[in-house]
Amino acid sequence: MAMLHCAAAQTVYVVGDSLGWTIPSGGAAAYTTWASGKTFMVGDTLTFNFLTNQHDVLQVPKAPYDACISDNASGNPIMTGPANITLNAAGDHYYICTFGDHCQNGQKLAITVSGTPGASPPTIATTPPPPATPSPTSPSPTSNTPSACPPTPSSTPPTDGPTASTTPGGGASPPPPDSPSSAVLSSFFLMFLAFAMTFCILIVEESG
Ligand SMILES: [Cu+2]
């Protein structure tokens, strides 16, 4: 969604317009006519309007497109309609329906996708945000949000921040500070009890 919102000039083309993605009554000329005069750009989206289980969309190279076969297809057929396909590469794109003889009857689309000269995303090396250091009492909420497009995944991912240099391998946490003193106290209390008891016994035996 962010990518859709970001790139500026994107167009959604509904394949066949009101005809949708189906077997055109006039044969493949319907989609040829529809595509003619349109300028498809990288980043545009094709919407194939069809009912699920009635048709599908499969991108194939030119030869399978001409022969209406599924050889060397790009991925798997899109079975769920409507199908939105983002044109992410320049060049010729060929789409067919693999149902029955739909393609032979004209359910096939060939378009040429143009690159976007001059509209390439700015490769400003956006410095990765500082590794999760909460700025103390700086009330500027939008200071770290980049105003441009989000960094492309091709850019080097930011490292996971500086490794914590404090207490390397400090597995055993130090005992709570009151436990040794309490242990000393309890043992001292036991010793005092034993001493007091023997002292009382001695007194009792002496007096009795
Ligand atoms: Cu079909």
Residues whose N, C-alpha, C, O or C-beta is under 5 A from the ligand:
A	BS01	CU	Q54 H55 D56 C97 F99 H102 Q107
